[in-house]
Amino acid sequence: MLHPSYKELFQVMNETKENDQIEITSRYTLALAAAKRARQIQQGSAPLVEATAKEKNLSVAVREMNAGLVHVCKEEAN
């Protein structure tokens, strides 16, 4: 079993969301958010949680989401 579960991530992210952030209702949204944050870390953004050199960026991103440090905002139209 994976930790954290999707249910746990839904709960954490929805409890800590603010007004301009969307409610997370699908696993697809979680996967996209984790992938986007992992790419940001890969491109040089500092991790928001302690990370080891061997830990993969996606694992760090999921831990950040589970800690309530990463949120999903509505995309602005250009």
C-alpha positions in Angstrom: 0.0 0.0 0.0 1.2 3.4 -0.9 1.6 6.1 1.7 0.0 8.6 1.7 -3.1 7.3 0.1 -5.2 9.3 -2.3 -7.8 9.8 0.3 -5.3 11.2 2.8 -4.0 13.6 0.1 -7.5 14.7 -0.8 -8.2 15.4 2.9 -5.0 17.3 3.6 -5.1 19.4 0.4 -8.8 20.3 0.8 -8.5 21.1 4.5 -5.6 23.5 3.9 -6.9 25.2 0.7 -7.6 28.9 0.6 -10.3 30.9 -1.4 -8.4 31.1 -4.7 -7.5 27.4 -4.7 -9.7 24.6 -6.1 -11.1 21.7 -4.2 -9.3 18.5 -5.2 -11.8 15.8 -6.3 -9.8 13.5 -8.6 -6.6 11.5 -8.6 -5.8 13.0 -12.0 -5.6 16.5 -10.4 -3.3 15.1 -7.7 -1.0 13.5 -10.2 -0.8 16.6 -12.3 0.0 18.8 -9.2 2.7 16.4 -8.0 4.2 16.2 -11.5 4.3 20.0 -11.9 5.9 20.4 -8.5 8.5 17.7 -9.2 9.4 19.6 -12.4 9.8 22.8 -10.4 12.2 21.1 -8.0 14.1 19.6 -11.0 14.5 23.1 -12.5 16.0 24.4 -9.3 13.2 25.3 -6.9 14.1 24.6 -3.3 12.2 21.7 -1.7 9.7 22.8 1.0 10.5 19.7 3.1 13.8 18.1 4.0 15.0 15.9 1.1 18.0 13.6 0.7 20.1 13.6 -2.4 18.9 10.1 -3.3 15.2 11.0 -3.0 13.3 11.5 -6.2 11.7 14.8 -7.0 8.3 13.2 -7.3 8.6 11.7 -3.8 9.5 15.1 -2.4 6.6 16.7 -4.2 4.1 14.2 -2.7 5.6 14.7 0.8 5.1 18.5 0.3 1.5 17.9 -0.7 0.9 15.7 2.3 2.4 18.3 4.6 -0.1 20.9 3.2 2.6 23.0 1.7 1.6 22.7 -2.0 -1.8 23.7 -3.3 -3.6 23.8 -6.6 -4.8 27.2 -7.9 -7.0 28.1 -10.8 -5.2 28.7 -14.0 -5.4 32.3 -15.2 -6.5 32.8 -18.9 -3.9 34.6 -21.0 
